[in-house]
Amino acid sequence: MRGLACVLMFQWHCYESWLGGAARDTTFFHWSALGGTFPAPLFLFLAGISLGLITDRLRSRGTPAGQIARQTIARGAEIFALALLFRVQEFALSWRWVPWTDLLRVDVLNVIGLSIVLMGVACYVVPGRAPSVACSLGVALAIALATPPLWTTMRPAFLPWYLESYINGVHNLGTPQFYLFPIFPWTGFAFAGLAVGFVLTMPLAREKPAVVLSALAAAGTVLVATGLALDRAPFHIYAFYDFWHSSPEFFLIRCGLVLIVMSLAYAWCRWGLGTIGFSPIIQLGTTSLLVYWVHIEFVYGRFSLLPKKASGIGAASAGFAVIFLGMLILSLARTHLMKPVPAARKS
């Protein structure tokens, strides 16, 4: 699933950066934009699943809750520090092109790091598998429901903009920016994934994974249907309703689709082509942080392969293919370099 998120991320970044003129008004571009709404939820959801699996394993070994929390929070802080370093790199490479305020942008790595920290705190406060599932779902829903007012009528404008931006992505522009990644609503996807991670550690999931994943796919279908039904309702409870950026309805739909994709990914890896030989998508997923970090420079940065906002669909698609192949080669190189050297060869 991380590999799929990488591919969807590549395609959206390439087309968003390079397509220009009439190409930006095509159905193709709008479908690309729709696909671009899924990488961030997938990455955050998977961060939650991973944390749930790791936390349950450590609990089963008798690891103290305080130690688990420290390890988790330290990992989240590490990713957050990498996010800040990434912003420094971007600023340095674009010196004199971008304002200094770009150093304080809230990007997806920032919110992944903070989400892991918050999930670590939640797992420390709420012990046990079932209570952790309930708590995680409750936090995810609370974040989704709180997002619209925090973006509009109840904005914490008393905070400095660089802190408020972590709440609603306002940056220094006066209104929330849809291309940023504040805690509301994005951390909600991480907590939803955390709940699923704990579900996957239950005995039934270990004994009959296909049954549990089918049930999760069914739950995802219900979430999608519920979100669509609420969106079409004749009234909404919020003073301002923005379906695509801050609504709980779109949050439910994306969570539901992620659950469906997760079940399809399981089927693909268990019975489909994922069982046959080398998988480029799986390979990309093993080095998702690296390929995220590097590809940005060749799409948005100083070393962009194509002129910004000036290419047609054909040229941008060729550029996307080059990015995909280049990041795959980079991923393979990284994996090869990380392989332990056999003892015989060390001598």
Salt bridges, closest charged atoms under 4 A:
GLU16 OE2 - ARG24 NH2 3.55
GLU16 OE2 - LYS309 NZ 3.68
ASP56 OD1 - ARG129 NH2 3.19
ASP56 OD2 - ARG206 NH2 3.29
GLU78 OE1 - ARG75 NH1 3.11
ASP107 OD2 - ARG87 NH1 3.09
GLU164 OE2 - ARG155 NE 2.76
ASP242 OD2 - HIS245 ND1 2.99
GLU249 OE2 - HIS236 ND1 3.88
